[in-house]
Amino acid sequence: MIKINRSIFLAAAMAVVSVFPLASCQDMLSPGSDTVEFVEDNQLNTVHDTLYTVLGIVSEMQKIADRTVILGEVRGDLVANTDKASTSIKELASFDVKDGNVYNNIADFYAVINNCNYFLANANMNLHKLGEQTFEKEYAVVKAYRAWTYLQLAKIYGEVPLVLEPVTTISQAELAEQQDYKNIKEICNFFIEDLKPYVNTIMPNYAVTSNGTQLLGTSRKFFIPVRVLLGELCLWAERYNESAQFFHDYLTFNNHAVTTGTSKTQWGSNIKEAMQQGSQSPWSGGFISDITDPESDEIISYIPMELSQFNGTISSLEDVYQSTLNNKYYAQVVPSASVKQLSRSQKYCQVNDITAVLKDTVILEESDYKNLKTDLLYGDLRLNASYTYAYIGQDITSHYSADRNTIMKFSRTCIPTYRVQQVYLMFAEALNLAGFPETAFAILKYGICQYNMEKMHYISEKEQARAARFLGFKENTVYANNFDQYNTQGIHSRGSGDAYANKDFYKIDMPKQASYEDSIPVMMPLVEEKILEEMALEEAFEGTRYYNLMRMALRKNNPAILAEAVAKRNGTKDEALFTRLMDKKNWYLPIKK
């Protein structure tokens, strides 16, 4: 094991010396301040001190935001790098990271952690107002930031030192250097217990302004919900019942329903006729804006990014994933052959109303697509909604690319940390591994609500009885926002039509004689494959794919799950890459000496 050099922790310490490295962080709060907080002055005894310190941590998180997406996607199987990709991107994709790779800087992660440790050590928790701790909300925010950042570190580096005290001196850096290294299970188990006391703490909601004008609404979404983070930590720690409970309780908390919604990309009602003429394109509605607009109900939490380099850290994801003027229209990564094949292999099903009671179920077959100009319209439509390609003729002497690739899942103003469909998919994964595969599959195909459970019987009575504590998705006439058939859908329906009606293709094949009890161990691995597929279809390019493959491979102690998928990203198996990835040590970035 290569030990982290104390210089890494000293670099992190420098981030604490000036708590607000970005000028715009001071501008973001209406009670402005021209002071720079130094360690010896920053006692965190006032509300202003605490607010500024929290936003100082946000500014440090901006530095790792793009990296968490790129490291979680470029090493997976859903994107392929182009010839014009940077050396750093190519090294990530080939799992051969050299010194100087711009995406391998562990000090930036420890800078976030060190700021969190400093806050937790110095915030005066003895202050009370109206019987409550003055800084309790901020304390929960910072605990969550620290846990989330450690989770990213464990995913990226495999094992890392667990440093829980602030580092501001050389002697403290030497002590941090000597800390035991913890793997991802150990990291998760520690922070599960660390966060549990704050599971009911309400996040603060600062008025966020810039030069007196409203900027991105309010700040509540800057902060990571403790229940959601606990759900993911438990998932990695293989504590599946707890994971499912945390996700369930977040989605149904206090009768404020977090529904799947009904946003989707779909064909019109006269699909086949229009296809014969090659004239119809699907309607995407708000599918992409839901993912990229920080104010949408789909975004649960995000890292806010600056709008200009003058103010601090801006997102460069568009210059990696898209053809932009900055990269002379040469995108660095594009959808892989693997994701195109997965998307194409889905069967689109749509139910059209003929009369109030008469329905027409349309299943698209391969022959129905023959007159269409792009195979991106085959099968599931989420890839088509997320990605466009165009050829723009260029003079032979032009420095600009003629191939224009655009993956549209990114916003310069925010990098999501969690969104609704992602949480539902992790909830499904936890439920399945806890032994409730029918309920897990219902999330994919039908959606969970009282109508689907009690009227449509999509989950058997036996499983509903066993899984009752996870099925609080009820209608409540007291609250306008509740779970019903009008705001709930199966996640597969977001791109493959009306999944509930797709009886012949989107299903789990079970032995005919299997009892409910016998069906559970047979059904669980089949549902797990469907969940992993759905995660790819729904979350492609967003930075989760590599880690979803990793989590399954670690759980089954089968490195071939990850190695096979990644080695086949370009359509044929790269035997050298497969062999390299069969050794788990090669899954992680090297720690610089």
N, C-alpha and C positions, 0 to 999 in steps of 0.2 A: 504494500500500500504506500502511495506517495503522500507524505504528510503535507498539510497546508503550512506554508511558511508564515512566520509571524508578520511579514510585510503585508500580507493580505489583510490581517486584522488591523494593522496600523493604517492601511488605506481606508478601511471601514471607519476607523476612529476619526479620520479627517472629516468624514461626512457629518459627524456629530459636532465638531468644533463650530461649524457654521450651520445652524439648524435649518436655515432657509436659503439654500444655494440658488433658488430660482426667484427672481424678483417678483414674478407674477403671483407666486404663492402669497405674498403680502397683499397684493392687489385683490386677491380672490375673496377676502373678507372685508365687509364694510367698515369695521373699526380699524383703519389703517395704522401702520407702524413703520417708522423709518429705521428702527433699531435692528442690529444684527445680534442674535442671541449667541453668547459664548458659554462654554461649559461652566465656567466659574460663576457666571451671572444667572444662568437659567435654573432657577429653583422650582419652577412649575407650581407656583403657589396661587396664580391668578388664572381666571378664565381665559384671558388673552394669551398668556404663556402657553396654556394647554392647547388651545385651538391652533395657534401658529405651529406648535410642535407636531401636531397630528398632520397638518398640511405639509410640513417639512418632510414627514415620512412619505406622504403621497408623492412628493416631488422625487424622492429616491426611488419609489416604485415605478415611476415613469421610465427610469433608465433600464429596467428589466422587462418592461411590458412587451415590446416587440419580440424580445428574445424568447420569452416563454411560448409565444405562438410559433416562431420559426423552429425552435428546437423540438417542439412537439409535433411538427408536421413534416419538415423536410426529411427527417429520418424515418418517416412512415412509408406507407405504400400508396398513398392517394395523390402524391405529386411527384413529378420528375423534373430534375433541373435541366435547363437548356445549356447550349454551348456558351452562351453569354453570361451564365451565372458567375458570380464572384468566386474566387478561390475558396473563400470561407464556406459558402453554400455547397460547393462541390465536395469539400472535405467532410462536411456534415452528412451529406447524402451517401458518401462512400465509407463512412465510419473510419476515417483516417485523418483525425484532427491534429494539425501541427501547431507548434508554438506560433503565436501571432494571430490565431483565428479570432476574429472580432466578436464572435458569439460565445467565446469561452473566457469569461471573466467572472470568476466566483466572488471577487471582492465586491462587485456591485450588489450581489445578493446579501452579503454580510453587512454592507452599508445599511440596507433596509433593516436587517435584524439588529444591528448595533444601535440604530436610532430607536427602535422599539424597546430594546433593553434599557436604554438610557431613560426613556419616558417612564417605563414601568418601575425603575429604581428611584426616580425623582419626583413623580407626581405625588402631591400631598393628598393621600387618601383619607386623612383625618378631617378634611374640610367637609362640612355638611350644610345643606340648605333645605329647609322644610322636611327635615328628617331623612333626607337622602344624601348619599355621598356625592359631592359636587362633580367629581370627575369619573363617576362610575361608567357612563356611556363611553367616554373616550378611552378608558381603561380596557373595556371590552373590544373596542375598535382596534386598539393596538395589539392586544393579545391575538386577535384574529389575523391581523396583518403578519405578525411574527409566525404564527402557525402555518399560514398559507405559504409564506416564503420558504419556510423549512421544508414543506411538502414539495415545492418546486425543486429545491436543492437536492432532495433525496431522489426525485425522479431523474434529475439530470446527471448527478454524480454518483448515485448508488449509496455511498456512505459518506457522512460528513460529521465534523465535530459539532456537538450540541453545546453551544455557548449561550448562557442565559444571563450573564452579567455584562454590563457595558464595558467596552474597552476604550480607554482614553489615554493610557500611558503605555510605555514600552513593557513594563513589568506585567501589566494586564494582558498585553498581546502575547507575551511569553506563556502566561498561564492558559490563555485561550488555545494556543498552539498545542498544548499538552492534553487537551480534553479528549476523552474517548470518542471514537467514531461510532455513529449509530446508523443502522440501515433503515429502510423505509418503514418497516413494521415497528421498529423501536421508536422512530420519530413520531409515527402516528399514534402509537399507544401513549406516549408521553403527553402529546398535545390534546388528545381526547380528554384526559383527566384535567389538563390545564384549562380547557375551555368550558367544561361542563357547568361550572358555577355561573357562567355568563349566558347560558342558553336563553334565558328570558329577558335579558337586558335589551331595551329598545335602543336602536342606533340613533345617534344625534342627527339633526337636520338643520345644518347651517344655511343661512342665506348667502349664496355665492354670487359675488358681483365682480365685475371688472370695469374699472373706470366709471363706476356708477351705473352700469347697465347690467341686466341679468345675463349670466353666463351659464348655459346648460341647466337652467332651472335650479333645483336644489341639490344638496350634496349627499342625500341619504344613500344614493346608489354608489357613491364612492366606497362605501363600507361593506364588507363581506358579511352576510348573514351567518351568525354562529351556527345555527342549526344545519344550514346547507354544508358548511365546511366540516362540521362534525360527521355528517352523512358520508362525505367523501373520505375523510380520515378513517372512519370505520370500515369503509369498503376496502381500502388498501390494507387495513389491519386484519381483514377477514373476520370482522365482527358483524355478520350480516344482519342479524335480527336488530341490533342497535342501529345499524346504518339505515335499514328500512324504516325504523321508528322515527329517526331524526328527519328523514326526507318526508315521510307522511305528515309529521307534526308541522313541518314548515309549510307544506302545501295546503294544510287544512287549519292552520293556527287561528284560534279565536273566531272561527266562522268566516274569516276573510279569505275566500277561496282563491288559490292560484291555479287557474284552469289552463288546460292546453290551448284554449282558444280554437278558432276554426280557420286560421290563416293557412293558405295552401297555394300551390301553383297547379293549374288544372286546364283541361281542354274545355271548349264550349260544348253545347248540347248536341250539335250536329257533327260530331267528330268524323265519322267515317266518310260522309259525303264530302266534307271539306278536304279531307286527306286525299281523296281520289283526285281532286283538282290541284293538290299541293298548295292550297291557299291559306290554310289555317295555322295560326300560331297559338300556343297556350297562353292563358291569362295568369299572370303571376301575382296580381293584387299587391298586397303589402308584404309579400314573403321576404324580400331582401331588406326593405326599410325596417321591418320588425327587428332584424338582426343587427342593423347598423345604426339605428336611431337610439341614442341613449335614453330618450324619453319614452320609448315604446314599452308596453307591458311585458314584452318578451325578455328584455334585458333586466336581470336581477341586480347585478353589480358590475362595476367596471372601473378601470383605471383611467381617469381623465387625462388627456394629453394636451399639450400646449398647441396653439394655433400658428405660432411662428417660432423660429429658432431664437429670435431676440428674447423671447420670454422663457425659453428653456428647452425641454426635450419634446420634440415632435415625433410622431410615428412615421416610420419609413416603410411600413408594410406594403403600401401601394407600389413602391418602387421595386419591391421584390416580386409581388404577385401580379403586377399589371404592367402593360406597356404605357410608359409615361414619358413626357419630354425629358425628365431627369435621367432616364436610362436609355434615351434615344429610341424608345419604344421597344427595347429588347427586354421582355419579361424574363426574370431569372428562374422561375418555376412555373410549370403548367400542369393541368390535370394529367394524371398518369393513365396508361393503358388499363391499369387495374381498376381505377375508379370508373372509367368509361364503361368497362365490361360489366362491373357490378350494377351500374345504373341501367344499362341496356337490358340486363337479365331480369329486371323486375317486370311484372305483368300489370299493365294499367287497367283499372276497372272503374266504370262510372255508371251511376244510377241516374237515369233521366226520368223526369215526371212526364207522363203522357196525359193522364188526368189526375184528379185528386187522389185516386186510389190505385190507378194503374201505373206501373213502373216498367221501365225498359233498362235492363242491365247490359252494358256494352263492355266487352272484353277485347282489348286491342291485341291483334296477332301480328307476327312479323310481316306478313303480306300487306297489312294496312299502312305500313310506313313507307312503302316502296316509292311513292312520289314525292316524299319530303326531301329537302335539300341537305339536311344535316342529321347525322345519327344521334346527336345529342337529344333529339326529341323522342327517341325510342325509350320505352319503359318508364322509369321514374323521372320526373320532370325537375327535380331540385338542382341537378347539375346544370341543366339548360338555363334555369333561372339565375344560377350563380356565376356562370361563365359564358363569355362571348369570344368569338374569334372572327377576325376579318382580315382579308388580304388587301393592302393598300399599295398599289403599284408605286415603285420608286425608281428614280433615275439610277443607272448603273453606278454612278459616282456618289450616290447618297450615303451619308453616314447613318441614316435612320432605317430601322427595320420595316420591311413590308408586311410582316406578320404581326398583327395586333391582337394580343391576348389580354383579357381582362377578367380577373376573378373579383367579384364585386361584394365580397363579404366583409369588407374592412372600411372603417371610418377613421379619418385623421383625428377626430376628437375623442375617441374612446376605444379602449381595448377591453372587451368584456372578460370578467373573471367567471361569471356564471350566467346562464340564461335558462329559461323555463323548460324548453324541450330537453336540454342537457340534464336537468335535475330529474325530470320524469324518466329518462333513460337510465340514469344511475339508480333511481328508485326501482325500476324494473329489474336491473341487474341484482340489486340487493335482495329483492323479493324472491327472485328465482333461486338464488344461492341459499336463501333461508328455507327453501323447500316449498315455495308457493308458485310453481311455474304457470298455472292457469291465470293467476292474477297478473303475473309479469307479462304474459303474452297478450292479455286483454289490454294492457297499456299500449302495446304496439298496434293492435288490430282494431280495437273498439273505443278505447278511452274508458277511464274509470269515473262513473257517476252513478247515482242511485238508480236512475232509469235503466241503464245498461246492466246493472246487477240484478235488480228486482223485477223489471218488466221483460227484459230480453234474455235474462239468465245466461249471460256470456261467461259467468264464472259459476261452477257447480255449487250446489248447496253445501256439500262437504267442505270444499275449499273456503267458501265464504265463512263458514263456521270456524274453521281453523285460523283463517287470516283476518278475523273480525277486527283486531286492534289496528290493522293497516287499512281498513276500508271505511274511514270516516268521511267519505266523499258524498255528503248528503245534501239534499235540497233543504233550504231553511227560508221560510217565508218572511222572517224578520229581516233578513239581509238580502239586498238586491243582488249582491255578488255571491252566487252559490253554484254548486255543480249540477248541471242538467244536460240534456241531450243537445241543447242549442249552443252551448259554449265548450263542448267536449268532443274530441275526436281521437281516433287512434293515430299515433305519430306517423305510421306508414302512409296515412291518407294525405299527409302534407305534400307528397310528391307522386303517389301512385293511385290517386283517385279515391274511390270509396272502398277502403280496405275491408270494411265489415262485410261487404257483399262479395268479396273475392274468395269464394268457397273452395275452388279447385286448385288455386295456385298458392295463395298466402294462407298457409295452414301448417299445423304440426301433425305429421302422420304418426298415429299411434297403433300398436297392436290391437286387433279387434277384441280380443278376450281380456285385455288388461283391466283390472279393477282400478278404482281411483288410487288406492294405496300402491298398487303395483306400477301405476302409470307415472308416479312422481319421479323416480330415478331414471326412467326412460325419457321422460319429457324434458327434464332439466338441461341436459347438454344440447338438445335440439333448440330449446328456447334461447339458450346462451348464444348459440350461433346466430340466431335471428337478431338478438339484441346487438351483437357486435356488428352485424351488417347494417342495422338501422342507425347505429352510431356513425358509421361511415357515410351513409346516405344523408343524414341530417347534419352532421357536424364537420363534414369534409372541409379542409383547409383552415380550420379555426384553431388548430394547435392541440387537439386532444387525441388524435388517431394513434400516434406512436405509443402514448401512455396507456391507451385502452388495450392495445395489443400486448404491451408489457405486463399489465395487470393480469390478464388472462394467462399468459405464459408463466408468470411467477406462481400464480395460484395452482396451476396444474403441474408445476415443475417440469414444463415441456418447452424448452427454448425454440423448438421447431415451429411453434405457433407464430412467434414473431419473425423468426428467420425466414420461413417459407413465404409469408405474406410480403415482407420487404424485398426479398430476392426476386419476387415475381412482379414487382411494380411496373416494369416496362413490358409485360406481356409474356416474356420468356424467363426462365429461371436463371439467375446469375449464380452459378455454382460457387464461385469464389466468395461472393458476398454472403451466400447462405452458410458456407463453412465458417466464415468469420463470425457470423451472428449466432452460431451454435455455442459459442463461448460467451457466457453472460458478461464477462468483464468488458467485452467490446460494446456492450449496450450503452455504456456511460461515457461522458466526456472525461478526458484526463485532467487531473488537477495540476495546475502549473506549479512548479517548484518555486 
